[in-house]
Amino acid sequence: MQGLFAIVTSWPTAIYTVLLGVVVLYWVLALVGLVDFEHGGLDLDGHHDIGVHADGDHLSTIASYVVAFGLHGVPFSVVISLLTLIAWVCAGLLAQYLLPWVPTQTLRALAGLGMLVFAMVPAIVLTAWVVKPMRGLFVQHAARSNRSLVGLYCRVTTLNVSERFGQAEASDGNGSFNIRVRAEEPNALTKGSRALIIDYDESSQRYRVEAADENA
């Protein structure tokens, strides 16, 4: 156990260990409903759903690489998580079995840098292999139009709903839909609350909701 701890906390594996810690934190927050899991990434259908302001050409380039490597069809958060986990394992194995053969500390530092990059090669290949059968799980069934859900009731699935954050489940009689929602603050909407969809905001691609009477 001490040997494993030494490997994951030393160069170069420590870099991926930190990234893996960030990934684990993200999924913990997703499980408790504090982050939007399904929309926390790159939408390859034409919308760039990334939490930074970047040039559209750069985003298109990223999207083209994602498709070329076979990493599309699932939420970007899933892709990043798998890439980080697999690269972490690969870097750890390289550090354990190859790095001890490098003679000097300087050369080990350089070799470690190369291992960081090389670890991404099998990570990309294996991630593409893993996500391929997962694509069917993330097929989005859209309603006839975004506004067709206005006037329906939904159930909040996140811990709260604010002006910028929220997710809920709605049904139009033909199926259920996971939708992004927003509401004026303050409000009493929490996980499990019943809400009425009152409008659809084209600019933010979110439904505006308000608390509804549970007995209505």
Secondary structure, DSSP 8 states (H G I E B T S, - for coil): -HHHHHHHTSTTHHHHHHHHHHHHHHHHHHHTTSS-STTSS--TTS----SS---HHHHHHHHHHHHHTT--SS-HHHHHHHHHHHHHHHHHHHHHHTGGG--SHHHHHHHHHHHHHHTHHHHHHHHHHHHGGGGGGG-----SSGGGGTT-EEEE-SSB--SS--EEEEE-SS-EEEEEEE--SS---BTT-EEEEEEEETTTTEEEEEE--TT-
